[in-house]
Amino acid sequence: MPREIITRVNEVSVRAVKSADAQERLTALGAEASGSTPAEFAAHLRAEIQRLGKAVRESGARAE
């Protein structure tokens, strides 16, 4: 995906997540959101894939 599109989507997403309405709704759901850079989000996703992949492998779960 072109860098310009990634940057623009990130800017809009961060602005939306930081809005008072979004923060109020997320808090009511017990969630916490924070805006980050595309690189930080990519690093977070890599770490989550690794962490959750390990948990799935250790559990022996299989897709049917």
C-alpha positions in Angstrom: 0.0 0.0 0.0 1.4 3.4 -0.8 3.0 5.3 2.1 0.7 8.3 1.6 -2.4 6.3 2.0 -1.1 4.6 5.2 -0.1 8.0 6.6 -3.5 9.5 5.9 -5.5 6.5 7.2 -3.3 6.7 10.4 -3.9 10.4 10.9 -7.7 10.0 10.5 -7.8 6.9 12.8 -5.7 8.5 15.5 -7.9 11.7 15.5 -11.1 9.5 15.7 -9.8 7.4 18.5 -8.7 10.4 20.5 -12.1 12.1 20.2 -14.0 12.5 23.5 -16.9 10.5 22.1 -14.7 7.5 21.1 -12.9 7.6 24.4 -16.1 7.6 26.4 -17.5 4.7 24.4 -14.3 2.7 24.7 -14.1 3.3 28.4 -17.7 2.1 28.8 -16.7 -1.1 27.0 -13.6 -1.5 29.2 -11.3 -0.9 26.4 -8.4 1.5 26.1 -7.2 2.9 22.8 -4.2 4.9 21.9 -3.1 6.4 18.7 0.3 5.3 17.4 2.4 5.6 14.3 2.1 3.0 11.5 5.4 1.6 12.5 4.4 1.2 16.2 1.1 -0.5 15.1 3.0 -2.9 12.8 5.4 -3.8 15.7 2.4 -4.4 17.9 0.7 -6.6 15.4 3.9 -8.7 14.9 4.2 -9.1 18.7 0.6 -10.1 19.0 0.8 -12.6 16.2 3.9 -14.2 17.8 2.3 -14.2 21.3 -1.1 -15.6 20.1 0.5 -18.0 17.7 2.5 -19.5 20.5 -0.7 -19.9 22.6 -2.5 -21.6 19.8 0.3 -24.0 19.1 0.7 -24.9 22.8 -3.1 -25.4 23.1 -3.1 -27.8 20.2 -6.1 -26.0 18.6 -6.7 -26.7 14.9 -8.9 -25.1 12.3 -11.6 -27.3 11.0 
